[in-house]
Amino acid sequence: MPRAILEIDMPDNCLKCTISDFEMSGSSENLFCPVLSIEIENFIERHKDCPLKEVKSE
């Protein structure tokens, strides 16, 4: 299968990521990463399993 790359600005943390989204869980709203299929608890840095890789500018 052919491969593709989606180019986005590299976020400093999950809160700034354009892929993550807020979802309702009961009466609270939680940040969710659809790529990792997990709820994000630490907004200060990127998740240790984040699949985003930095691309060096030429």
N, C-alpha and C positions, 0 to 999 in steps of 0.2 A: 504494500500500500504506500502511495506517495506521502511524504511528510510535508508539514507546513509550519511556519513560524508566525505567531501573532506578536507584533511589536507594540508595547505599551511603555509608558514611563515607569521606571523601577520605583516602587513604593518603599518608604523607609520602614513602614510597619503595616500590619494587616488592616488597620483602620483606614489608611490612605489608599489601599489597594482597590482598583476599579473592578476587580473580579469578586471580591467579598461583598456580602449583602447582609442586611439585618433581617432576622426572622423572629416572629412571635413564638414564644414558648410559655404557654399559660398566660400569666399577666405581665411577663417581662419580655424585653426585646434583646436578642442576642446576636452577636456578629457571627456569621457562618461563612466558611470557606467551601464553595461548591467543588473546587478542584480536589481538596483533601477529604471532603465530606465530614468535616468536624466543626464543632463550635469553637470559636477563638476566645480564649480567656485572657491572653496577654496582648494588649493593644500597643505596647511600647516598642516592640521589635517584631521583625518578621518571624513567623513560626519556623522552628528548626527543620521541619520537613517541607518547607515551601519549595515548590518546583520551579519558581522563577529564577532564571539565570541572567546575570548582568551581561550585556553585549557591549563590547568596547567600541567607542566611536572611532571612525577612521578619519 
